[in-house]
Every structure is written in structure tokens, then in C-alpha cells.
Amino acid sequence: MEELFELREHIEQGNYAQALFLVEEMEEMSKDDKINKIGSFIEIFLLHLIKKHAEKRITRSWEVSMRNSLDNIEDVNKRRKAGGYYVNHEEMKAIIDRRYQRALRRASLEAFEGQFDESELGNKVDEDQVKKETLQSVIRFQ
């Protein structure tokens, strides 16, 4: 909010270079926020997908959570007025790569009643396949 007051001040003073710099900074902050939200939803999706692959089963609640994650990714990623998307295919892949380990750590607490640690659970799933399936699921909207 402080940035908006600063922006207004720069415009009123005719300091357009500083105003444009601030606009760029605010755009970057907005995109970072979108990326963080998308990352959180991807992590939830990955968590359930890892459990599904490891346990070779799926529950209705996992399916619902995965569907909700995909819906939220679609909502957050879609540009309303300008059209298109905030996060492209390559950026989405990078988010999945960054969030996979966290999701695996969380899944180790839930899968098989928490009997396996992160590395043991990781040995029960094909990381590349889980990431590929996640990417296919999240980019199908684009």
C-alpha cells in the first residue's frame, strides 16, 4: 500500500522516471505473489500425487484436493484484462522442481501412516513421472 502513495507522490511531482520504476517494482511484487500462490497449490497437488504413486491408491479426499489445487492454479495464473497467463510452461516446470522436495517431505508424514522418511518414500515413486504428470495437469489450461 505504501508503494501506491509513493507512486501518487511521484506522479504529482512530475517525477515520471521514479514513478515508472515504482510501477515496475510493483509489477514484480505482484508476479512474485502469483508465483508463490501457484507454488503452494502445486505443492498440495504434488503431495497427493506422491502419495497416490507410492501407495498405489487414491482416496476421494485426495482427488478433491488435487482438483481444488488445479482450479486455484487456473484462477491465479489467468490474466483477467490482458489475457494470457502470468506463469508460462518453463516457469511452471521450475516451480514444480522447486516444490517437489517439500511435497515429498510432507507426503512422508502422511503416506503409509508416516512409516517412511522422506528419502525412503522418495525411493517408492518415480520423481520424473510425478513431475511430468504434475506439469501436464497444470498446463492443460494454457
Chimera marker file (.cmm) of the C-alpha trace (Angstrom):
<marker_set name="trace">
<marker id="1" x="0.000" y="0.000" z="0.000" r="1" g="1" b="0" radius="0.5"/>
<marker id="2" x="2.879" y="2.320" z="0.766" r="1" g="1" b="0" radius="0.5"/>
<marker id="3" x="4.033" y="1.936" z="-2.835" r="1" g="1" b="0" radius="0.5"/>
<marker id="4" x="0.733" y="3.386" z="-4.112" r="1" g="1" b="0" radius="0.5"/>
<marker id="5" x="1.171" y="6.504" z="-2.004" r="1" g="1" b="0" radius="0.5"/>
<marker id="6" x="4.739" y="6.833" z="-3.248" r="1" g="1" b="0" radius="0.5"/>
<marker id="7" x="3.585" y="6.380" z="-6.840" r="1" g="1" b="0" radius="0.5"/>
<marker id="8" x="0.949" y="9.072" z="-6.463" r="1" g="1" b="0" radius="0.5"/>
<marker id="9" x="3.531" y="11.415" z="-4.963" r="1" g="1" b="0" radius="0.5"/>
<marker id="10" x="5.973" y="10.853" z="-7.851" r="1" g="1" b="0" radius="0.5"/>
<marker id="11" x="3.245" y="11.472" z="-10.440" r="1" g="1" b="0" radius="0.5"/>
<marker id="12" x="2.019" y="14.628" z="-8.698" r="1" g="1" b="0" radius="0.5"/>
<marker id="13" x="5.598" y="15.927" z="-8.599" r="1" g="1" b="0" radius="0.5"/>
<marker id="14" x="6.154" y="15.078" z="-12.265" r="1" g="1" b="0" radius="0.5"/>
<marker id="15" x="8.889" y="12.606" z="-11.386" r="1" g="1" b="0" radius="0.5"/>
<marker id="16" x="7.854" y="10.113" z="-14.070" r="1" g="1" b="0" radius="0.5"/>
<marker id="17" x="11.097" y="8.146" z="-14.158" r="1" g="1" b="0" radius="0.5"/>
<marker id="18" x="10.737" y="7.298" z="-10.461" r="1" g="1" b="0" radius="0.5"/>
<marker id="19" x="7.022" y="6.585" z="-10.962" r="1" g="1" b="0" radius="0.5"/>
<marker id="20" x="7.792" y="4.134" z="-13.784" r="1" g="1" b="0" radius="0.5"/>
<marker id="21" x="10.495" y="2.484" z="-11.698" r="1" g="1" b="0" radius="0.5"/>
<marker id="22" x="7.984" y="2.031" z="-8.884" r="1" g="1" b="0" radius="0.5"/>
<marker id="23" x="5.381" y="0.621" z="-11.296" r="1" g="1" b="0" radius="0.5"/>
<marker id="24" x="7.920" y="-1.963" z="-12.481" r="1" g="1" b="0" radius="0.5"/>
<marker id="25" x="8.727" y="-2.858" z="-8.885" r="1" g="1" b="0" radius="0.5"/>
<marker id="26" x="5.033" y="-3.258" z="-8.071" r="1" g="1" b="0" radius="0.5"/>
<marker id="27" x="4.519" y="-5.468" z="-11.142" r="1" g="1" b="0" radius="0.5"/>
<marker id="28" x="7.399" y="-7.668" z="-9.994" r="1" g="1" b="0" radius="0.5"/>
<marker id="29" x="5.934" y="-7.894" z="-6.487" r="1" g="1" b="0" radius="0.5"/>
<marker id="30" x="2.574" y="-8.858" z="-7.930" r="1" g="1" b="0" radius="0.5"/>
<marker id="31" x="4.103" y="-11.577" z="-10.106" r="1" g="1" b="0" radius="0.5"/>
<marker id="32" x="6.111" y="-12.916" z="-7.145" r="1" g="1" b="0" radius="0.5"/>
<marker id="33" x="2.878" y="-13.143" z="-5.174" r="1" g="1" b="0" radius="0.5"/>
<marker id="34" x="1.202" y="-15.052" z="-8.028" r="1" g="1" b="0" radius="0.5"/>
<marker id="35" x="4.180" y="-17.426" z="-8.263" r="1" g="1" b="0" radius="0.5"/>
<marker id="36" x="4.098" y="-18.085" z="-4.503" r="1" g="1" b="0" radius="0.5"/>
<marker id="37" x="0.376" y="-18.846" z="-4.579" r="1" g="1" b="0" radius="0.5"/>
<marker id="38" x="0.749" y="-21.124" z="-7.593" r="1" g="1" b="0" radius="0.5"/>
<marker id="39" x="3.682" y="-22.836" z="-5.868" r="1" g="1" b="0" radius="0.5"/>
<marker id="40" x="1.591" y="-23.532" z="-2.781" r="1" g="1" b="0" radius="0.5"/>
<marker id="41" x="-1.158" y="-25.122" z="-4.862" r="1" g="1" b="0" radius="0.5"/>
<marker id="42" x="1.396" y="-27.144" z="-6.839" r="1" g="1" b="0" radius="0.5"/>
<marker id="43" x="2.878" y="-28.388" z="-3.585" r="1" g="1" b="0" radius="0.5"/>
<marker id="44" x="-0.530" y="-29.632" z="-2.434" r="1" g="1" b="0" radius="0.5"/>
<marker id="45" x="-1.105" y="-31.308" z="-5.794" r="1" g="1" b="0" radius="0.5"/>
<marker id="46" x="2.338" y="-32.947" z="-5.632" r="1" g="1" b="0" radius="0.5"/>
<marker id="47" x="1.752" y="-34.110" z="-2.065" r="1" g="1" b="0" radius="0.5"/>
<marker id="48" x="-1.316" y="-36.116" z="-3.055" r="1" g="1" b="0" radius="0.5"/>
<marker id="49" x="0.177" y="-37.322" z="-6.324" r="1" g="1" b="0" radius="0.5"/>
<marker id="50" x="3.255" y="-38.628" z="-4.489" r="1" g="1" b="0" radius="0.5"/>
<marker id="51" x="1.005" y="-40.476" z="-2.027" r="1" g="1" b="0" radius="0.5"/>
<marker id="52" x="-1.024" y="-41.862" z="-4.920" r="1" g="1" b="0" radius="0.5"/>
<marker id="53" x="2.073" y="-43.170" z="-6.693" r="1" g="1" b="0" radius="0.5"/>
<marker id="54" x="3.672" y="-44.533" z="-3.518" r="1" g="1" b="0" radius="0.5"/>
<marker id="55" x="0.593" y="-46.230" z="-2.076" r="1" g="1" b="0" radius="0.5"/>
<marker id="56" x="-0.831" y="-47.235" z="-5.478" r="1" g="1" b="0" radius="0.5"/>
<marker id="57" x="-4.241" y="-45.960" z="-4.438" r="1" g="1" b="0" radius="0.5"/>
<marker id="58" x="-6.176" y="-42.727" z="-4.200" r="1" g="1" b="0" radius="0.5"/>
<marker id="59" x="-8.891" y="-41.514" z="-1.887" r="1" g="1" b="0" radius="0.5"/>
<marker id="60" x="-11.795" y="-39.263" z="-2.735" r="1" g="1" b="0" radius="0.5"/>
<marker id="61" x="-10.414" y="-36.530" z="-0.486" r="1" g="1" b="0" radius="0.5"/>
<marker id="62" x="-7.063" y="-36.615" z="-2.312" r="1" g="1" b="0" radius="0.5"/>
<marker id="63" x="-8.880" y="-36.321" z="-5.632" r="1" g="1" b="0" radius="0.5"/>
<marker id="64" x="-10.905" y="-33.374" z="-4.349" r="1" g="1" b="0" radius="0.5"/>
<marker id="65" x="-7.800" y="-31.651" z="-3.002" r="1" g="1" b="0" radius="0.5"/>
<marker id="66" x="-5.940" y="-32.182" z="-6.287" r="1" g="1" b="0" radius="0.5"/>
<marker id="67" x="-8.895" y="-30.838" z="-8.295" r="1" g="1" b="0" radius="0.5"/>
<marker id="68" x="-9.152" y="-27.808" z="-5.998" r="1" g="1" b="0" radius="0.5"/>
<marker id="69" x="-5.431" y="-27.157" z="-6.427" r="1" g="1" b="0" radius="0.5"/>
<marker id="70" x="-5.748" y="-27.240" z="-10.217" r="1" g="1" b="0" radius="0.5"/>
<marker id="71" x="-8.778" y="-24.932" z="-10.127" r="1" g="1" b="0" radius="0.5"/>
<marker id="72" x="-6.899" y="-22.470" z="-7.934" r="1" g="1" b="0" radius="0.5"/>
<marker id="73" x="-3.812" y="-22.592" z="-10.160" r="1" g="1" b="0" radius="0.5"/>
<marker id="74" x="-6.003" y="-21.786" z="-13.137" r="1" g="1" b="0" radius="0.5"/>
<marker id="75" x="-7.681" y="-18.890" z="-11.299" r="1" g="1" b="0" radius="0.5"/>
<marker id="76" x="-4.450" y="-17.351" z="-10.022" r="1" g="1" b="0" radius="0.5"/>
<marker id="77" x="-2.478" y="-17.808" z="-13.241" r="1" g="1" b="0" radius="0.5"/>
<marker id="78" x="-5.014" y="-16.334" z="-15.661" r="1" g="1" b="0" radius="0.5"/>
<marker id="79" x="-4.578" y="-12.669" z="-16.578" r="1" g="1" b="0" radius="0.5"/>
<marker id="80" x="-8.001" y="-11.087" z="-16.398" r="1" g="1" b="0" radius="0.5"/>
<marker id="81" x="-7.762" y="-7.969" z="-18.530" r="1" g="1" b="0" radius="0.5"/>
<marker id="82" x="-4.634" y="-8.537" z="-20.605" r="1" g="1" b="0" radius="0.5"/>
<marker id="83" x="-5.405" y="-12.175" z="-21.380" r="1" g="1" b="0" radius="0.5"/>
<marker id="84" x="-2.853" y="-14.957" z="-21.250" r="1" g="1" b="0" radius="0.5"/>
<marker id="85" x="-1.104" y="-16.255" z="-18.170" r="1" g="1" b="0" radius="0.5"/>
<marker id="86" x="1.330" y="-14.965" z="-15.559" r="1" g="1" b="0" radius="0.5"/>
<marker id="87" x="3.413" y="-18.159" z="-15.438" r="1" g="1" b="0" radius="0.5"/>
<marker id="88" x="4.458" y="-19.898" z="-18.646" r="1" g="1" b="0" radius="0.5"/>
<marker id="89" x="5.314" y="-23.555" z="-19.273" r="1" g="1" b="0" radius="0.5"/>
<marker id="90" x="9.018" y="-23.263" z="-18.383" r="1" g="1" b="0" radius="0.5"/>
<marker id="91" x="8.353" y="-21.246" z="-15.239" r="1" g="1" b="0" radius="0.5"/>
<marker id="92" x="5.720" y="-23.789" z="-14.194" r="1" g="1" b="0" radius="0.5"/>
<marker id="93" x="8.271" y="-26.574" z="-14.641" r="1" g="1" b="0" radius="0.5"/>
<marker id="94" x="10.744" y="-24.674" z="-12.449" r="1" g="1" b="0" radius="0.5"/>
<marker id="95" x="8.106" y="-24.194" z="-9.732" r="1" g="1" b="0" radius="0.5"/>
<marker id="96" x="7.363" y="-27.933" z="-9.777" r="1" g="1" b="0" radius="0.5"/>
<marker id="97" x="11.080" y="-28.714" z="-9.480" r="1" g="1" b="0" radius="0.5"/>
<marker id="98" x="11.466" y="-26.331" z="-6.522" r="1" g="1" b="0" radius="0.5"/>
<marker id="99" x="8.376" y="-27.570" z="-4.687" r="1" g="1" b="0" radius="0.5"/>
<marker id="100" x="8.849" y="-31.309" z="-5.209" r="1" g="1" b="0" radius="0.5"/>
<marker id="101" x="11.155" y="-31.863" z="-2.211" r="1" g="1" b="0" radius="0.5"/>
<marker id="102" x="8.843" y="-30.004" z="0.158" r="1" g="1" b="0" radius="0.5"/>
<marker id="103" x="5.879" y="-32.021" z="-1.070" r="1" g="1" b="0" radius="0.5"/>
<marker id="104" x="7.837" y="-35.248" z="-0.634" r="1" g="1" b="0" radius="0.5"/>
<marker id="105" x="8.754" y="-34.244" z="2.923" r="1" g="1" b="0" radius="0.5"/>
<marker id="106" x="5.094" y="-33.556" z="3.723" r="1" g="1" b="0" radius="0.5"/>
<marker id="107" x="3.948" y="-36.749" z="1.981" r="1" g="1" b="0" radius="0.5"/>
<marker id="108" x="6.342" y="-38.789" z="4.113" r="1" g="1" b="0" radius="0.5"/>
<marker id="109" x="4.342" y="-37.730" z="7.173" r="1" g="1" b="0" radius="0.5"/>
<marker id="110" x="1.084" y="-38.940" z="5.636" r="1" g="1" b="0" radius="0.5"/>
<marker id="111" x="1.776" y="-41.846" z="3.271" r="1" g="1" b="0" radius="0.5"/>
<marker id="112" x="1.830" y="-45.300" z="4.839" r="1" g="1" b="0" radius="0.5"/>
<marker id="113" x="0.883" y="-43.694" z="8.172" r="1" g="1" b="0" radius="0.5"/>
<marker id="114" x="4.254" y="-41.911" z="8.241" r="1" g="1" b="0" radius="0.5"/>
<marker id="115" x="6.289" y="-45.152" z="8.351" r="1" g="1" b="0" radius="0.5"/>
<marker id="116" x="8.867" y="-43.945" z="5.832" r="1" g="1" b="0" radius="0.5"/>
<marker id="117" x="11.105" y="-40.922" z="5.939" r="1" g="1" b="0" radius="0.5"/>
<marker id="118" x="11.452" y="-38.557" z="3.003" r="1" g="1" b="0" radius="0.5"/>
<marker id="119" x="14.220" y="-40.481" z="1.280" r="1" g="1" b="0" radius="0.5"/>
<marker id="120" x="12.576" y="-43.884" z="1.762" r="1" g="1" b="0" radius="0.5"/>
<marker id="121" x="9.302" y="-42.591" z="0.363" r="1" g="1" b="0" radius="0.5"/>
<marker id="122" x="11.204" y="-40.978" z="-2.493" r="1" g="1" b="0" radius="0.5"/>
<marker id="123" x="12.516" y="-44.416" z="-3.452" r="1" g="1" b="0" radius="0.5"/>
<marker id="124" x="8.942" y="-45.660" z="-3.818" r="1" g="1" b="0" radius="0.5"/>
<marker id="125" x="7.986" y="-43.156" z="-6.534" r="1" g="1" b="0" radius="0.5"/>
<marker id="126" x="9.341" y="-42.141" z="-9.912" r="1" g="1" b="0" radius="0.5"/>
<marker id="127" x="10.162" y="-38.460" z="-9.347" r="1" g="1" b="0" radius="0.5"/>
<marker id="128" x="10.373" y="-37.675" z="-13.057" r="1" g="1" b="0" radius="0.5"/>
<marker id="129" x="6.991" y="-39.281" z="-13.713" r="1" g="1" b="0" radius="0.5"/>
<marker id="130" x="5.328" y="-37.412" z="-10.838" r="1" g="1" b="0" radius="0.5"/>
<marker id="131" x="6.776" y="-34.104" z="-12.059" r="1" g="1" b="0" radius="0.5"/>
<marker id="132" x="5.755" y="-34.844" z="-15.652" r="1" g="1" b="0" radius="0.5"/>
<marker id="133" x="2.201" y="-35.727" z="-14.610" r="1" g="1" b="0" radius="0.5"/>
<marker id="134" x="2.001" y="-32.580" z="-12.495" r="1" g="1" b="0" radius="0.5"/>
<marker id="135" x="3.214" y="-30.379" z="-15.349" r="1" g="1" b="0" radius="0.5"/>
<marker id="136" x="0.717" y="-31.940" z="-17.763" r="1" g="1" b="0" radius="0.5"/>
<marker id="137" x="-2.082" y="-31.343" z="-15.269" r="1" g="1" b="0" radius="0.5"/>
<marker id="138" x="-1.253" y="-27.711" z="-14.514" r="1" g="1" b="0" radius="0.5"/>
<marker id="139" x="-0.572" y="-26.564" z="-18.082" r="1" g="1" b="0" radius="0.5"/>
<marker id="140" x="-3.622" y="-28.116" z="-19.661" r="1" g="1" b="0" radius="0.5"/>
<marker id="141" x="-5.393" y="-24.803" z="-19.091" r="1" g="1" b="0" radius="0.5"/>
<marker id="142" x="-2.888" y="-22.846" z="-21.166" r="1" g="1" b="0" radius="0.5"/>
<link id1="1" id2="2" r="1" g="1" b="0" radius="0.2"/>
<link id1="2" id2="3" r="1" g="1" b="0" radius="0.2"/>
<link id1="3" id2="4" r="1" g="1" b="0" radius="0.2"/>
<link id1="4" id2="5" r="1" g="1" b="0" radius="0.2"/>
<link id1="5" id2="6" r="1" g="1" b="0" radius="0.2"/>
<link id1="6" id2="7" r="1" g="1" b="0" radius="0.2"/>
<link id1="7" id2="8" r="1" g="1" b="0" radius="0.2"/>
<link id1="8" id2="9" r="1" g="1" b="0" radius="0.2"/>
<link id1="9" id2="10" r="1" g="1" b="0" radius="0.2"/>
<link id1="10" id2="11" r="1" g="1" b="0" radius="0.2"/>
<link id1="11" id2="12" r="1" g="1" b="0" radius="0.2"/>
<link id1="12" id2="13" r="1" g="1" b="0" radius="0.2"/>
<link id1="13" id2="14" r="1" g="1" b="0" radius="0.2"/>
<link id1="14" id2="15" r="1" g="1" b="0" radius="0.2"/>
<link id1="15" id2="16" r="1" g="1" b="0" radius="0.2"/>
<link id1="16" id2="17" r="1" g="1" b="0" radius="0.2"/>
<link id1="17" id2="18" r="1" g="1" b="0" radius="0.2"/>
<link id1="18" id2="19" r="1" g="1" b="0" radius="0.2"/>
<link id1="19" id2="20" r="1" g="1" b="0" radius="0.2"/>
<link id1="20" id2="21" r="1" g="1" b="0" radius="0.2"/>
<link id1="21" id2="22" r="1" g="1" b="0" radius="0.2"/>
<link id1="22" id2="23" r="1" g="1" b="0" radius="0.2"/>
<link id1="23" id2="24" r="1" g="1" b="0" radius="0.2"/>
<link id1="24" id2="25" r="1" g="1" b="0" radius="0.2"/>
<link id1="25" id2="26" r="1" g="1" b="0" radius="0.2"/>
<link id1="26" id2="27" r="1" g="1" b="0" radius="0.2"/>
<link id1="27" id2="28" r="1" g="1" b="0" radius="0.2"/>
<link id1="28" id2="29" r="1" g="1" b="0" radius="0.2"/>
<link id1="29" id2="30" r="1" g="1" b="0" radius="0.2"/>
<link id1="30" id2="31" r="1" g="1" b="0" radius="0.2"/>
<link id1="31" id2="32" r="1" g="1" b="0" radius="0.2"/>
<link id1="32" id2="33" r="1" g="1" b="0" radius="0.2"/>
<link id1="33" id2="34" r="1" g="1" b="0" radius="0.2"/>
<link id1="34" id2="35" r="1" g="1" b="0" radius="0.2"/>
<link id1="35" id2="36" r="1" g="1" b="0" radius="0.2"/>
<link id1="36" id2="37" r="1" g="1" b="0" radius="0.2"/>
<link id1="37" id2="38" r="1" g="1" b="0" radius="0.2"/>
<link id1="38" id2="39" r="1" g="1" b="0" radius="0.2"/>
<link id1="39" id2="40" r="1" g="1" b="0" radius="0.2"/>
<link id1="40" id2="41" r="1" g="1" b="0" radius="0.2"/>
<link id1="41" id2="42" r="1" g="1" b="0" radius="0.2"/>
<link id1="42" id2="43" r="1" g="1" b="0" radius="0.2"/>
<link id1="43" id2="44" r="1" g="1" b="0" radius="0.2"/>
<link id1="44" id2="45" r="1" g="1" b="0" radius="0.2"/>
<link id1="45" id2="46" r="1" g="1" b="0" radius="0.2"/>
<link id1="46" id2="47" r="1" g="1" b="0" radius="0.2"/>
<link id1="47" id2="48" r="1" g="1" b="0" radius="0.2"/>
<link id1="48" id2="49" r="1" g="1" b="0" radius="0.2"/>
<link id1="49" id2="50" r="1" g="1" b="0" radius="0.2"/>
<link id1="50" id2="51" r="1" g="1" b="0" radius="0.2"/>
<link id1="51" id2="52" r="1" g="1" b="0" radius="0.2"/>
<link id1="52" id2="53" r="1" g="1" b="0" radius="0.2"/>
<link id1="53" id2="54" r="1" g="1" b="0" radius="0.2"/>
<link id1="54" id2="55" r="1" g="1" b="0" radius="0.2"/>
<link id1="55" id2="56" r="1" g="1" b="0" radius="0.2"/>
<link id1="56" id2="57" r="1" g="1" b="0" radius="0.2"/>
<link id1="57" id2="58" r="1" g="1" b="0" radius="0.2"/>
<link id1="58" id2="59" r="1" g="1" b="0" radius="0.2"/>
<link id1="59" id2="60" r="1" g="1" b="0" radius="0.2"/>
<link id1="60" id2="61" r="1" g="1" b="0" radius="0.2"/>
<link id1="61" id2="62" r="1" g="1" b="0" radius="0.2"/>
<link id1="62" id2="63" r="1" g="1" b="0" radius="0.2"/>
<link id1="63" id2="64" r="1" g="1" b="0" radius="0.2"/>
<link id1="64" id2="65" r="1" g="1" b="0" radius="0.2"/>
<link id1="65" id2="66" r="1" g="1" b="0" radius="0.2"/>
<link id1="66" id2="67" r="1" g="1" b="0" radius="0.2"/>
<link id1="67" id2="68" r="1" g="1" b="0" radius="0.2"/>
<link id1="68" id2="69" r="1" g="1" b="0" radius="0.2"/>
<link id1="69" id2="70" r="1" g="1" b="0" radius="0.2"/>
<link id1="70" id2="71" r="1" g="1" b="0" radius="0.2"/>
<link id1="71" id2="72" r="1" g="1" b="0" radius="0.2"/>
<link id1="72" id2="73" r="1" g="1" b="0" radius="0.2"/>
<link id1="73" id2="74" r="1" g="1" b="0" radius="0.2"/>
<link id1="74" id2="75" r="1" g="1" b="0" radius="0.2"/>
<link id1="75" id2="76" r="1" g="1" b="0" radius="0.2"/>
<link id1="76" id2="77" r="1" g="1" b="0" radius="0.2"/>
<link id1="77" id2="78" r="1" g="1" b="0" radius="0.2"/>
<link id1="78" id2="79" r="1" g="1" b="0" radius="0.2"/>
<link id1="79" id2="80" r="1" g="1" b="0" radius="0.2"/>
<link id1="80" id2="81" r="1" g="1" b="0" radius="0.2"/>
<link id1="81" id2="82" r="1" g="1" b="0" radius="0.2"/>
<link id1="82" id2="83" r="1" g="1" b="0" radius="0.2"/>
<link id1="83" id2="84" r="1" g="1" b="0" radius="0.2"/>
<link id1="84" id2="85" r="1" g="1" b="0" radius="0.2"/>
<link id1="85" id2="86" r="1" g="1" b="0" radius="0.2"/>
<link id1="86" id2="87" r="1" g="1" b="0" radius="0.2"/>
<link id1="87" id2="88" r="1" g="1" b="0" radius="0.2"/>
<link id1="88" id2="89" r="1" g="1" b="0" radius="0.2"/>
<link id1="89" id2="90" r="1" g="1" b="0" radius="0.2"/>
<link id1="90" id2="91" r="1" g="1" b="0" radius="0.2"/>
<link id1="91" id2="92" r="1" g="1" b="0" radius="0.2"/>
<link id1="92" id2="93" r="1" g="1" b="0" radius="0.2"/>
<link id1="93" id2="94" r="1" g="1" b="0" radius="0.2"/>
<link id1="94" id2="95" r="1" g="1" b="0" radius="0.2"/>
<link id1="95" id2="96" r="1" g="1" b="0" radius="0.2"/>
<link id1="96" id2="97" r="1" g="1" b="0" radius="0.2"/>
<link id1="97" id2="98" r="1" g="1" b="0" radius="0.2"/>
<link id1="98" id2="99" r="1" g="1" b="0" radius="0.2"/>
<link id1="99" id2="100" r="1" g="1" b="0" radius="0.2"/>
<link id1="100" id2="101" r="1" g="1" b="0" radius="0.2"/>
<link id1="101" id2="102" r="1" g="1" b="0" radius="0.2"/>
<link id1="102" id2="103" r="1" g="1" b="0" radius="0.2"/>
<link id1="103" id2="104" r="1" g="1" b="0" radius="0.2"/>
<link id1="104" id2="105" r="1" g="1" b="0" radius="0.2"/>
<link id1="105" id2="106" r="1" g="1" b="0" radius="0.2"/>
<link id1="106" id2="107" r="1" g="1" b="0" radius="0.2"/>
<link id1="107" id2="108" r="1" g="1" b="0" radius="0.2"/>
<link id1="108" id2="109" r="1" g="1" b="0" radius="0.2"/>
<link id1="109" id2="110" r="1" g="1" b="0" radius="0.2"/>
<link id1="110" id2="111" r="1" g="1" b="0" radius="0.2"/>
<link id1="111" id2="112" r="1" g="1" b="0" radius="0.2"/>
<link id1="112" id2="113" r="1" g="1" b="0" radius="0.2"/>
<link id1="113" id2="114" r="1" g="1" b="0" radius="0.2"/>
<link id1="114" id2="115" r="1" g="1" b="0" radius="0.2"/>
<link id1="115" id2="116" r="1" g="1" b="0" radius="0.2"/>
<link id1="116" id2="117" r="1" g="1" b="0" radius="0.2"/>
<link id1="117" id2="118" r="1" g="1" b="0" radius="0.2"/>
<link id1="118" id2="119" r="1" g="1" b="0" radius="0.2"/>
<link id1="119" id2="120" r="1" g="1" b="0" radius="0.2"/>
<link id1="120" id2="121" r="1" g="1" b="0" radius="0.2"/>
<link id1="121" id2="122" r="1" g="1" b="0" radius="0.2"/>
<link id1="122" id2="123" r="1" g="1" b="0" radius="0.2"/>
<link id1="123" id2="124" r="1" g="1" b="0" radius="0.2"/>
<link id1="124" id2="125" r="1" g="1" b="0" radius="0.2"/>
<link id1="125" id2="126" r="1" g="1" b="0" radius="0.2"/>
<link id1="126" id2="127" r="1" g="1" b="0" radius="0.2"/>
<link id1="127" id2="128" r="1" g="1" b="0" radius="0.2"/>
<link id1="128" id2="129" r="1" g="1" b="0" radius="0.2"/>
<link id1="129" id2="130" r="1" g="1" b="0" radius="0.2"/>
<link id1="130" id2="131" r="1" g="1" b="0" radius="0.2"/>
<link id1="131" id2="132" r="1" g="1" b="0" radius="0.2"/>
<link id1="132" id2="133" r="1" g="1" b="0" radius="0.2"/>
<link id1="133" id2="134" r="1" g="1" b="0" radius="0.2"/>
<link id1="134" id2="135" r="1" g="1" b="0" radius="0.2"/>
<link id1="135" id2="136" r="1" g="1" b="0" radius="0.2"/>
<link id1="136" id2="137" r="1" g="1" b="0" radius="0.2"/>
<link id1="137" id2="138" r="1" g="1" b="0" radius="0.2"/>
<link id1="138" id2="139" r="1" g="1" b="0" radius="0.2"/>
<link id1="139" id2="140" r="1" g="1" b="0" radius="0.2"/>
<link id1="140" id2="141" r="1" g="1" b="0" radius="0.2"/>
<link id1="141" id2="142" r="1" g="1" b="0" radius="0.2"/>
</marker_set>
